[in-house]
Amino acid sequence: MSYSPTEAIHAASLGLSMAQRRAEVAATNIALRGDGTRAAQRVDFSQQLGLLQRVARGGEVSPSALTQAAVEAAPLRTESGPSSLDHEVAELATAQLQYQSLAEAVNRHFALTRLALSGRAGA
């Protein structure tokens, strides 16, 4: 697995955006649940996931391709009916955990970079 630090940062940024969008859609589903006529929606991240999988396998993906994989443009698919409140809350919790995990990974990456640049990595 070999990818550049720039690819890693852009991939993490894309992952953070995906988690945020997932939470937004789940929150909208919760807010509109009382309508009764509106079916739940889900975001289709197939294009974005394909790019992230290529990065994870060490394939070359340009940072601009990761940046241009706009999460806002990811299509929404409508489910056959409204989902349960429990399912939507679980979607929110999952998105939160994904966001938190990625944010911690980015923080660790920058902390290691900072240590390496200061010359204290071996101390």
N, C-alpha and C positions, 0 to 999 in steps of 0.2 A: 504494500500500500504506500504509494508515494504521491503526495500532492503538496502543492506549494502552500506556504502560510496564507497567501492571498486567497487561494481557493478555499482554504479552511474557513477563513473569516467570512467570505461571501456565502459559503454553504451554511454556516451557522446563522448568518443574517437571514437567509432564505427560510431556514427552519424556524427561526423566531417569528418571522412574518406569517408563516403557515399556522403556527400555534395561535397567534393572535387572531387570525382570520377565523380559525375553527371556533374559538371562544366567542367571537362576535356573532357568528351564525347560530351557535347554540343559544346565546342570550336572546337573539331575535326570535328564535323558535319558542323560547320560554315566554317572552313578552306577548307573542301573538297566539299563544296556545289557547287562551280563552275565547278566541274568535270561533273556533269549532269548524270553520269552513276552510281554513288554511292548512295545507299539508306541511309537514316538516321539511326542511331543506338540509342538504349536506354539500360540502365543497368537494369538488373533484380535483384532487391534487396530482393526478396521474403524470402530467408533464413535469411538474416540479420534483416529484418523487423519482422519476426517471433520471433527471439530472443529478440529484443527490446520490442515487445508487451508482452512477458512473463515477462520481468523485470518490465514493467509498471503495470502489473496486480499483481505484488508481488510474482510471481512464482520464484522458485530458478533457477538461471542461474549462472554457475560458471564463474568467471572472465576469465578463460582460454578459455571457449567457446566463449565469446565475443571477445577475442583477436584473436582466431583462425578463426573467421568469416571473413576471408580475403576479403576485398572489391575488391582487384585486381582480385580475382578469380571469382567474380560475373559475370555470363554470360551476354554477349551482345545479344540483339535481334535486328534483322533488320526489320525496318518498310517497308511497301509496296513500298514506294518511298521517294524521298527527301522531307524533311519538309521545311516549310517556314522559312525565315530568322527571321521573327518576333517570331516564335515559339522557335527557338533556343536561341534567345536573352532572351526570357522569362524564358527558362530553366536555363540560366546562372544567371539571376537575382534571381530566386527562390533558386538556390543552394547557392548563396551569402547570402541571407537572412537566410536560414537555418543554414549556417555556423556561421554567426554573432550571431544569437540567441543562439545557443549552446555554443559558446565561452563566451558570456555574462553570461549564466547560470553557466558555470564552474567557471568563475571569482567570481560570487556571492557566490557560494558554498565555494570556498577557502577563501573569505573574512569573511564569517560567521565562518568558522573553525578557522581562525586566531583570531577572536574576542573571540570565546569560549576558545581557548587555553590561551589567554592573561588574561582571567578573567574579561574582560570589557563588556561582553555581557549584563549584567543587569544594567550597569551604565548609 
